Amino acid sequence: MSSILGCNTNVTIGDASHTYYCTLYKSKDTQAEDKEALLRVHGSFGRRIMRRKILLQQQQQQAAEEREQQRKSQQEQKQDGNEQVQVSESDCDDTDDKDECHAEGLGRVMTGVNSLLSRNVVSPTMAHLLISQGGTRFTYSHGEENLLVTQLEDYLEGRECNFILRKNYNKIEKRVERWPDSTAYDYVFRPRELQQLCYYEYMMKYKKGFKTFKRINREQDLEISGNADCNDEDEESSSSVQFEFQDGHPGKRYAFLTERKFPVIPTIMMRNGRLCDVELLEIGTSSPSFNTARYRENYAKQALMMFFPITAVDDLKFNGSHWEKFMAVGGTKCYDAKLDCQDETPAGCMWEYGKRILENIQTRKTVKSKMKRPPDPLALGTKRPQSTGERTRADIDDEVRFDADFSEYCIDDDDDDDDSDTKQPATKKAKVSGTVWVIVKGDWPDHPGQQLVDVDVLGTYSSEEKAEAAMEEFIEEGGWEQGYGYHQGSSSESTIQIIAKTIDDPAE
């Protein structure tokens, strides 16, 4: 199956981490893996250019020394000989400059290419998805749509809310009409045929469309002439049933509602903490505390806005309480699959499938806070040797040894010169950075008036990785336990940390 589809086909259940894989894996950053081969090629190519540039500099220096010797030996010759030497020297300089400029220019081009492509590398198996699927990695059975619960709450309570400002020309009033476009207006002023739909089901099954300029002009001409009949012959009207918004919708003349071809999965967008853990609601308690009552009100309000049909803020309360309304519409009852099979939600009742969605949200909270991920069977059966730090101290694993070099696979005229006398032994490069990492340990004072004592330097290392490995080894071998700092048994606390220090004059 994998060889046919060109992708993994793992199907597993029962692990909380699978929720991440199914919903958020499409946003995973794989640049580090995808660009590894590209950076390796660029690194090898850059090292080859650098060696070529060093070789040219050595050849230029050697040629300059030879010309200087020739100039001294020919100082006593005739004037025409001197002119001949000067012409030859000029020709040689031009050739050397061309070679050096070629190496320098090629290096700059590769630097620009690396900067341009380093963040846009995609593995070959996913490259076609950028075009065929609009840049997404996976294809799901259903699409997604944002359910702006916070926007609906702000509108119902009379607070300012965000919207898209649109404009159309109104022929009746002969002016440009600007109107706010938001999902809160669309749901509150939804068609009368959809009055029994809750916000979640409405967003899942219906979407808003915009009328064409031709249709807008024709409808306004008929309204001006007083003819109420509108024989709409647009292709968009004949393809699907369209519903008109009720009076009061700012864009009623310019927008309509239509049923989706395929249902979508609404992504709930609300303020953090409004849907708390069900355990905090204390559903079986008749006289809750102040905090419990507040949790109940917030929970019931959010649940009613999503899963109970409303048109005004008064629809969310019963006897001035959101929680009493939530209980009256059956919000505290368990999900019933038989009631969910009904075509329409009965008047005065909560959408039955909304209870299942609330149960899923609570299950996710429980899994996150109280359940632990079971150990992997493969990890249990695998022996993992503990690091002793010997290889790190011996500098065995300091460099990546498998990094290939282009020069190992290239055969050209320059390869014959590698074993010649012009090849110079490798020189030790100057350190690029003068930073070292120092591990220090200091004892905490026993009382406020005492100063730090016994500040010791445990070691100095050339890289942060080596310092971290040495610090872990020191803590493990010494039996240090972590509290406010680190301590051994009942001894006082000590601070053990790594400090980066910069050397003013790095050695070459």
C-alpha atoms as one frame of an Amber mdcrd trajectory, in Angstrom:
protein
   0.000   0.000   0.000   2.766   2.457   0.905   4.634   1.763  -2.329   1.493
   2.495  -4.354   0.368   5.657  -2.566   3.830   7.022  -1.806   2.943   7.826
   1.796   2.542   6.117   5.162  -0.710   4.281   5.838  -0.459   3.695   9.580
  -3.853   3.192  11.232  -3.790   3.097  15.045  -6.200   3.968  17.851  -6.161
   4.498  21.583  -3.340   7.021  22.014  -3.895  10.669  22.934  -0.985  11.733
  20.734  -2.932  10.668  17.642  -5.102  13.753  18.026  -2.031  15.850  17.350
  -1.069  13.720  14.371  -4.506  13.995  12.754  -5.151  17.696  13.365  -1.856
  19.573  13.719   0.698  17.501  11.835   0.057  19.460   8.663   1.701  22.488
  10.319   4.823  20.551  11.373   8.086  22.166  10.271  10.229  19.663   8.339
  12.737  22.179   7.031  15.565  20.657   9.068  15.085  17.222   7.493  14.222
  18.407   4.004  17.148  20.800   3.597  19.795  18.513   5.138  20.948  17.180
   1.749  20.879  20.665   0.195  23.001  22.161   2.959  25.429  19.261   2.722
  25.906  19.870  -1.006  26.287  23.616  -0.482  28.791  23.042   2.319  30.934
  20.722   0.209  30.756  23.092  -2.745  31.716  26.035  -0.540  34.733  24.201
   0.868  35.895  23.378  -2.659  35.611  27.033  -3.689  37.540  28.049  -0.582
  40.359  25.605  -1.385  40.485  26.903  -4.940  40.635  30.479  -3.678  43.475
  29.657  -1.254  45.375  27.898  -4.051  45.016  30.966  -6.299  46.305  33.223
  -3.543  49.318  30.966  -3.024  50.024  30.928  -6.770  49.755  34.716  -6.932
  52.120  35.115  -4.018  54.622  32.713  -5.605  54.357  34.469  -8.983  54.887
  37.850  -7.328  58.057  36.602  -5.651  59.385  35.244  -8.970  58.660  38.532
 -10.741  60.453  40.428  -8.016  63.546  38.251  -8.471  63.403  38.736 -12.256
  63.091  42.486 -11.809  66.183  42.607  -9.609  68.206  40.440 -12.041  67.231
  42.564 -15.060  67.790  45.998 -13.544  71.078  46.274 -15.422  69.627  45.257
 -18.796  68.498  47.613 -21.534  65.351  49.767 -21.378  63.515  47.656 -23.970
  63.977  44.564 -21.832  62.413  46.353 -18.885  59.382  47.305 -20.967  59.065
  43.685 -22.060  59.062  42.532 -18.439  56.382  45.078 -17.507  54.066  43.903
 -20.290  54.468  40.277 -19.239  53.754  41.166 -15.629  50.564  42.989 -16.617
  49.321  39.974 -18.583  49.973  37.659 -15.645  48.113  39.941 -13.229  45.098
  40.044 -15.521  44.955  36.234 -15.652  45.248  35.895 -11.888  42.586  38.545
 -11.286  40.169  36.757 -13.622  40.627  33.438 -11.804  40.198  35.067  -8.404
  37.118  37.020  -9.507  35.605  33.818 -10.897  36.004  31.992  -7.573  34.756
  34.986  -5.592  31.742  35.510  -7.858  30.796  31.833  -7.821  30.967  31.802
  -4.035  28.681  34.826  -3.784  26.183  33.247  -6.188  26.056  30.074  -4.083
  25.612  32.174  -0.931  22.615  33.916  -2.490  21.107  30.633  -3.681  21.505
  29.151  -0.205  19.865  32.171   1.420  16.967  32.047  -1.034  16.228  28.322
  -0.853  17.202  27.400   2.708  13.645  28.017   4.023  11.753  26.766   0.964
  13.041  23.225   0.646  10.359  20.555   0.344  10.907  16.829   0.091  10.117
  15.393  -3.373   7.181  13.319  -2.098   5.396  16.469  -0.888   6.477  19.012
  -3.502   3.469  18.384  -5.759   1.066  19.117  -2.899   2.001  22.813  -2.967
   0.177  23.070  -6.297  -2.391  20.275  -6.335  -3.753  20.860  -2.810  -3.193
  24.534  -2.257  -0.072  24.095  -0.142  -1.520  21.631   2.404   0.175  18.316
   3.142  -2.820  16.071   3.675  -6.268  15.590   2.214  -9.025  15.170   4.785
 -12.543  13.853   4.357 -14.003  17.204   5.501 -12.935  20.802   5.266 -12.624
  23.264   8.161 -14.384  26.517   8.985 -13.853  28.883  11.925 -16.727  29.096
  14.412 -16.339  32.608  15.854 -18.092  32.181  19.194 -16.380  35.240  20.679
 -17.649  37.436  17.841 -21.221  36.227  18.357 -20.968  36.844  22.115 -19.681
  40.396  21.605 -22.482  41.192  19.149 -25.243  39.823  21.385 -23.976  41.804
  24.383 -23.578  45.034  22.406 -19.767  45.161  22.465 -17.541  46.097  19.560
 -16.645  43.161  17.319 -14.466  42.702  14.261 -15.914  42.559  10.756 -15.005
  42.954   7.086 -16.120  46.267   5.593 -17.602  45.793   2.125 -19.105  48.322
  -0.270 -21.606  48.167  -3.121 -23.411  50.772  -5.194 -27.043  51.297  -4.245
 -28.975  52.429  -7.301 -32.107  53.084  -5.269 -30.430  55.625  -2.990 -27.807
  56.521  -5.627 -24.827  56.214  -3.316 -22.054  53.798  -2.357 -23.292  51.681
   0.520 -20.775  50.273   2.998 -21.871  47.356   5.155 -20.191  45.157   7.825
 -19.707  41.510   6.929 -19.492  39.082   9.870 -20.715  35.598  10.724 -22.544
  37.007  13.768 -24.874  39.036  11.507 -25.305  36.029   9.217 -26.464  33.743
  12.033 -28.670  36.208  13.942 -30.460  37.284  10.716 -30.485  33.802   9.174
 -33.444  32.820   6.962 -36.678  31.767   8.624 -36.312  28.279   7.174 -33.194
  27.801   9.304 -34.452  29.171  12.620 -34.129  25.765  14.347 -30.421  25.458
  13.558 -27.848  26.136  16.238 -24.692  28.147  15.452 -22.499  25.046  15.141
 -24.855  23.144  12.814 -25.527  26.290  10.791 -21.820  26.830  10.153 -21.315
  23.153   9.393 -24.024  22.859   6.720 -24.457  26.331   5.194 -22.260  29.054
   3.760 -22.669  32.607   2.573 -22.414  33.634  -1.067 -22.344  37.012  -2.791
 -24.612  38.094  -5.599 -23.173  39.062  -8.957 -23.274  42.714 -10.089 -25.698
  41.728 -12.838 -28.130  40.235 -10.354 -27.791  43.178  -7.940 -28.585  45.687
 -10.703 -31.568  43.664 -11.949 -33.079  43.315  -8.469 -32.656  47.035  -7.771
 -34.218  47.939 -11.141 -37.226  45.762 -10.333 -37.502  47.340  -6.896 -37.434
  50.826  -8.421 -40.095  49.907 -10.953 -42.273  48.375  -8.247 -42.231  44.889
  -9.730 -41.699  42.343  -6.949 -41.245  39.405  -9.309 -37.635  38.554  -9.991
 -37.077  35.786 -12.510 -33.463  35.050 -11.699 -31.821  33.261 -14.588 -28.274
  33.270 -13.253 -26.387  30.049 -13.401 -25.619  30.258  -9.694 -29.338  30.308
  -8.852 -30.150  27.250 -10.920 -27.300  25.205  -9.471 -28.355  25.308  -5.776
 -31.141  26.571  -3.539 -30.489  30.048  -2.147 -31.942  31.600   0.988 -32.398
  35.305   1.605 -31.349  36.865   4.912 -34.001  38.486   7.071 -34.591  42.200
   7.325 -31.944  43.850   9.462 -28.976  42.110   7.881 -26.611  44.826   6.623
 -25.850  42.965   3.381 -29.262  41.530   2.578 -29.274  43.129  -0.900 -25.838
  41.785  -1.767 -25.471  38.354  -0.120 -27.400  35.121   0.279 -27.139  31.766
   2.037 -26.745  28.393   0.365 -26.273  24.822   1.508 -22.780  23.370   1.358
 -22.084  20.535  -1.019 -20.168  18.750   1.750 -20.386  19.504   5.491 -17.330
  21.036   7.154 -15.845  20.698  10.652 -16.167  23.990  12.573 -13.074  25.048
  14.515 -14.273  26.607  17.775 -12.774  30.041  18.462 -13.598  31.289  21.962
 -11.977  32.995  24.931  -9.655  30.814  26.943 -11.125  29.121  30.017 -14.817
  29.539  29.182 -15.391  25.779  28.788 -13.898  24.543  32.047 -13.509  20.974
  33.269 -16.907  19.389  33.980 -15.604  18.315  37.379 -15.559  21.986  38.444
 -19.291  22.335  37.713 -20.321  19.967  40.553 -23.446  18.989  38.665 -24.853
  16.907  41.533 -24.639  19.811  44.014 -27.803  21.823  44.621 -26.140  24.688
  46.504 -22.831  25.431  44.763 -20.175  27.831  45.938 -19.538  31.223  44.360
 -16.714  29.943  42.122 -18.734  26.899  41.063 -21.691  29.114  40.132 -19.395
  31.285  38.039 -17.978  28.217  36.278 -21.515  27.016  35.577 -22.631  30.327
  34.097 -19.639  30.595  31.767 -19.881  26.969  30.663 -23.624  27.114  30.014
 -23.355  30.391  28.119 -20.733  29.075  25.691 -22.556  25.764  25.213 -25.875
  27.490  24.493 -24.340  29.880  21.960 -22.905  26.918  20.028 -25.598  24.234
  20.341 -28.923  25.992  21.004 -30.848  28.072  18.420 -30.787  31.748  19.423
 -31.483  35.112  17.846 -31.046  37.462  20.837 -29.176  37.577  24.122 -32.401
  36.866  26.063 -32.559  33.401  24.484 -29.520  32.417  26.563 -31.171  32.872
  29.970 -34.006  31.401  32.006 -34.938  33.219  35.197 -31.846  35.366  34.660
 -29.449  32.377  34.676 -27.536  30.700  31.854 -27.179  27.508  33.886 -30.942
  27.139  34.457 -31.494  27.598  30.729 -28.832  24.988  30.028 -30.581  22.504
  32.301 -34.028  23.341  30.896 -32.998  22.519  27.323 -31.414  19.203  28.371
 -27.787  20.208  28.432 -26.943  18.075  31.473 -28.465  14.910  29.984 -26.354
  12.292  28.238 -26.153  12.017  24.493 -28.968   9.942  22.928 -28.253   8.502
  19.473 -31.970   7.952  18.807 -32.795  11.622  19.287 -29.844  12.538  17.095
 -31.421  10.654  14.173 -34.309  13.131  13.994 -34.387  15.445  10.991 -34.916
  18.608  13.024 -34.180  19.625  16.576 -37.408  19.957  18.588 -38.302  23.463
  19.659 -36.854  24.402  23.030 -34.268  21.613  22.989 -30.527  21.609  22.633
 -28.974  20.077  19.498 -28.442  16.446  20.476 -25.142  16.000  18.653 -23.809
  19.046  20.495 -23.817  16.973  23.694 -21.471  14.494  22.048 -19.159  17.317
  20.987 -19.071  18.594  24.579 -18.285  15.061  25.739 -15.388  14.895  23.272
 -14.035  18.226  24.537 -14.214  16.959  28.112 -12.539  13.670  27.125  -9.666
  15.607  25.614  -9.274  17.654  28.817  -9.284  14.474  30.926  -6.710  12.780
  28.732  -4.461  15.821  28.880  -4.616  16.337  32.655  -5.057  12.878  34.191
  -3.952  10.207  31.751  -0.369   9.280  31.013   0.846   7.961  27.734   1.639
   4.232  27.978   5.264   3.246  27.358   6.196   2.163  23.872   6.700  -1.637
  23.678   9.716  -1.108  21.465  11.277   1.245  24.012  10.646  -1.257  26.811
  12.405  -4.047  24.929  15.375  -1.934  23.827  18.508  -1.686  25.922  19.887
   1.815  25.987  23.425   2.138  27.325  23.992   5.089  29.604  26.506   7.699
  28.516  29.664   7.833  30.626  31.000  10.981  28.990  34.239   9.291  27.878
  33.606   9.758  24.153  32.727  13.405  24.708  35.870  14.071  26.720  37.959
  12.245  24.100  36.410  14.467  21.369  35.346  11.391  19.377  31.833  12.537
  18.485  32.727  16.179  17.925  32.301  16.259  14.129  29.960  14.654  11.644
  32.179  12.136   9.899  29.740  11.116   7.163  29.703  14.518   5.470  30.924
  13.876   1.931  33.058  16.295  -0.070  32.655  17.038  -3.767  36.385  16.738
  -4.286  36.167  13.006  -3.619  33.998  12.530  -6.700  35.395  15.184  -9.076
  38.116  14.430 -11.640  39.462  17.449 -13.489  42.719  19.163 -14.343  43.114
  20.472 -10.810  43.335  16.946  -9.385  46.731  16.402 -11.046  48.130  19.333
  -9.158  47.058  18.076  -5.729  50.212  15.959  -5.325  52.568  18.508  -6.819
  54.952  20.751  -4.990  52.459  23.624  -5.049  50.233  21.841  -2.562  50.796
  23.403   0.826  50.164  21.651   4.122  46.914  22.542   5.841  47.271  25.432
   8.239  45.416  25.744  11.476  42.479  28.101  11.067  41.844  30.961  13.422
  38.937  30.451  15.747  35.796  32.095  14.499  34.449  32.658  17.976  36.213
  33.380  21.219  33.414  31.967  23.413  33.947  29.246  26.010  31.439  27.610
  28.353  32.351  27.431  32.047  30.662  25.224  34.671  30.551  26.925  38.073
  29.200  25.845  41.475  28.355  28.189  44.316  26.853  27.473  47.754  23.764
  29.390  48.776  24.023  31.422  52.046  22.548  29.926  55.204  21.190  33.339
  56.307  20.620  36.713  54.533  23.753  38.337  55.942  26.118  35.667  54.691
  27.880  35.988  51.351  28.310  33.203  48.782  31.189  30.921  49.715  33.157
  28.180  47.980  32.561  29.344  44.415  34.320  26.694  42.311  34.988  26.403
  38.573  34.293  22.781  37.629  35.548  22.976  34.042  35.882  25.000  30.854
  34.711  23.665  27.478  34.827  24.783  23.862  31.174  23.988  23.081  27.901
  24.177  24.961  27.121  20.518  24.213  30.304  19.348  25.928  29.595  21.559
  28.915  26.049  20.196  29.276  27.315  16.598  29.071  29.995  17.254  31.702
  27.478  18.981  33.992  25.078  16.020  33.758  27.907  13.621  34.565  28.992
  15.711  37.599  25.430  15.829  38.967  24.904  12.091  38.446  28.226  10.986
  39.938  27.914  13.328  42.920  24.375  12.243  43.770  23.045  15.805  43.481
  19.276  16.201  43.744  17.356  19.155  42.366  15.333  21.361  44.685  15.499
  25.158  44.670  19.003  24.506  43.405  21.002  21.309  43.897  21.733  19.531
  47.178  23.347  16.329  48.470  21.163  14.689  51.092  20.320  17.185  53.807
  23.085  19.647  52.900  22.359  23.246  51.940  21.431  24.243  48.424  24.050
  25.018  45.780  23.875  26.589  42.363  25.373  24.636  39.457  25.130  26.315
  36.074  26.852  26.933  32.763  28.087  30.447  31.948  29.223  31.563  28.490
  32.386  33.678  28.544  33.969  35.589  25.667  37.737  35.601  25.207  39.005
  39.029  24.123  41.936  37.736  22.031  41.170  34.257  20.598  44.237  32.177
  19.797  45.051  31.403  16.165
